[in-house]
Amino acid sequence: MKKFLTTVLLVWAGLGPNMAWAHGEVKAQHGGVAQQVNDLVFELVQHASGAAIYIDDHGQAVKPAGMSGKLTVLQGGEKKDYPLALGVDRIEVPGVKLAKGARAVAVINGVGGKTVTVRFSLK
């Protein structure tokens, strides 16, 4: 019995590091910068009048109903906060200009009843 349990334990331990639990590489669907937080993908996209954040849950767009928060942009040694506005299928960030090398942190309230922090680095 000891030999059987030892064999089972060794087989189980050997399989552990080889198991892949990741969902794969995060790809931008709207031409922006995408980051994954938990099971959701957040994509920050620059538009002519500002920016937008799209939220995706396993290939399905998440409607931003009831969400709020802010986007903090760090560029050129300057830090600036922008309030988030709700769009039909995305979160709008009016008036923001995102330059290469900038970093942005979105704090979004109401995502599945929780507050989510997403960090973006613009290349």
C-alpha positions as CSV (number, residue, x, y, z in Angstrom):
1,M,0.0,0.0,0.0
2,K,2.9,2.4,0.8
3,K,4.4,1.7,-2.6
4,F,1.2,2.5,-4.3
5,L,0.6,5.8,-2.5
6,T,4.2,6.8,-3.1
7,T,3.8,6.1,-6.8
8,V,0.5,8.1,-7.0
9,L,2.1,11.0,-5.2
10,L,5.2,11.0,-7.5
11,V,3.0,10.9,-10.6
12,W,0.7,13.7,-9.3
13,A,3.7,15.9,-8.3
14,G,5.3,15.3,-11.7
15,L,2.2,16.5,-13.5
16,G,1.8,19.7,-11.5
17,P,4.5,21.9,-13.1
18,N,3.5,20.8,-16.6
19,M,-0.2,21.9,-16.3
20,A,-1.1,25.0,-18.2
21,W,-3.7,27.2,-16.5
22,A,-3.2,30.4,-18.5
23,H,-5.7,31.7,-21.0
24,G,-3.0,32.6,-23.5
25,E,-1.7,35.9,-24.7
26,V,-3.9,38.9,-24.4
27,K,-4.6,40.5,-27.8
28,A,-6.0,43.9,-28.5
29,Q,-9.2,43.8,-30.5
30,H,-9.7,47.6,-31.1
31,G,-6.1,48.7,-31.9
32,G,-5.2,49.7,-28.3
33,V,-3.2,48.3,-25.4
34,A,-4.8,45.2,-23.7
35,Q,-4.3,43.9,-20.1
36,Q,-5.9,41.0,-18.4
37,V,-7.1,41.3,-14.8
38,N,-8.6,38.1,-13.4
39,D,-10.7,36.7,-16.3
40,L,-11.4,40.0,-17.9
41,V,-9.5,41.8,-20.7
42,F,-9.4,45.6,-20.6
43,E,-8.2,47.5,-23.7
44,L,-7.3,51.2,-23.6
45,V,-7.7,52.8,-27.1
46,Q,-7.0,56.4,-28.1
47,H,-9.7,58.2,-30.1
48,A,-9.9,61.7,-31.6
49,S,-11.8,63.1,-28.6
50,G,-10.2,61.2,-25.9
51,A,-9.8,57.5,-25.1
52,A,-12.0,54.5,-24.5
53,I,-11.7,51.3,-22.3
54,Y,-13.3,48.2,-23.7
55,I,-14.0,45.2,-21.4
56,D,-14.1,41.7,-22.7
57,D,-15.1,38.5,-20.8
58,H,-14.0,35.4,-22.7
59,G,-14.8,36.8,-26.1
60,Q,-18.0,38.6,-25.0
61,A,-18.2,42.4,-24.7
62,V,-19.1,43.6,-21.1
63,K,-21.5,46.5,-21.0
64,P,-20.3,49.2,-18.5
65,A,-23.7,49.8,-16.9
66,G,-23.2,51.0,-13.3
67,M,-19.5,51.4,-13.5
68,S,-17.5,54.5,-12.4
69,G,-14.0,55.4,-11.7
70,K,-11.0,57.4,-13.0
71,L,-8.0,57.0,-15.3
72,T,-4.7,58.4,-14.0
73,V,-2.1,59.2,-16.8
74,L,1.6,59.5,-16.0
75,Q,3.6,61.1,-18.8
76,G,6.5,63.4,-19.0
77,G,6.8,63.6,-15.2
78,E,3.2,64.8,-15.0
79,K,0.3,63.1,-13.4
80,K,-3.3,63.8,-14.4
81,D,-6.7,62.2,-13.4
82,Y,-9.6,61.9,-15.8
83,P,-13.1,60.8,-14.8
84,L,-14.7,57.9,-16.6
85,A,-17.9,58.3,-18.5
86,L,-20.2,55.4,-19.6
87,G,-20.7,54.7,-23.2
88,V,-23.0,52.0,-24.7
89,D,-20.4,49.3,-25.2
90,R,-17.3,50.9,-23.6
91,I,-16.1,53.3,-21.0
92,E,-15.2,56.8,-22.3
93,V,-12.3,59.0,-21.1
94,P,-13.0,62.4,-22.7
95,G,-10.2,64.9,-23.2
96,V,-7.2,62.5,-22.5
97,K,-4.2,62.5,-24.9
98,L,-2.1,59.4,-24.6
99,A,1.5,59.6,-25.9
100,K,4.1,56.9,-26.5
101,G,5.8,56.0,-23.3
102,A,3.0,57.1,-21.0
103,R,1.6,54.9,-18.3
104,A,-2.0,54.8,-17.3
105,V,-3.9,53.3,-14.3
106,A,-7.6,52.8,-14.5
107,V,-9.5,52.3,-11.3
108,I,-13.0,51.0,-12.2
109,N,-15.7,50.5,-9.7
110,G,-18.7,48.2,-10.2
111,V,-17.0,45.5,-12.3
112,G,-18.9,42.4,-11.1
113,G,-19.5,44.2,-7.8
114,K,-15.8,44.8,-7.2
115,T,-13.2,47.5,-7.8
116,V,-10.6,46.6,-10.5
117,T,-7.2,48.3,-11.0
118,V,-5.7,48.0,-14.5
119,R,-2.2,49.2,-15.4
120,F,-1.4,50.1,-19.0
121,S,2.0,51.0,-20.6
122,L,1.7,52.7,-24.0
123,K,4.4,51.7,-26.5
